[in-house]
Amino acid sequence: MNRTELVEAVVSKTGLDKKHAEAAVAAVAESVVAETKAGNKVAIFGFGTFSPSARAARMGRNPQTGAPVKIAASKTVRFAPASAYKEALNSRGKVAAAKKASPAKKAAPAKKAAPAKKASAAKKAAPAKKAAKAAKKR
C-alpha cells in the first residue's frame, strides 16, 4: 500500500473528502518525523512505537577491493508494533480467538518409548572385514 492507497482507505473508512483525508495522512506522517527527529518516542496506542536510534561511525570494507571505508554516523528510527497489532497479524480468524478463550486441556501422559535396538555385531563388523580384505590385496 502506498500513500495514495492509504488516502483512499481513509476516505472510504471515515467519509472525509479526498483533500481532507490527504491532509490528515500528511499531518500524521509529518508529526511522527518531526518528533523522532527531535529525539522523542512516538507511541500510537494499538499500532506501535517509533523510537529514534543512532548508529556510531565505524570502519567497513569495500567488498570488491577489500579496502577499508569510513562509514559515517547516522540516525534512524525503530518501530516496535503494539501487542494488539501483533495479535491481529497472527490471528487466524475466529478459530484462533475461540481457542484462546477456551480453557487449556491437560496433556495426556506420555508413553514410555521402547529402547532403541542396537545394530547386530555382524553388521558392524562387515565394513571392517571389507577394509581388511582390501588391505590384504595391496
Summary of the structure (lengths in Angstrom):
residues: 138
radius of gyration: 31.4
end to end distance: 72.3
largest distance: 92.8
contacts: 241
relative contact order: 0.07
helix: 47%
strand: 20%
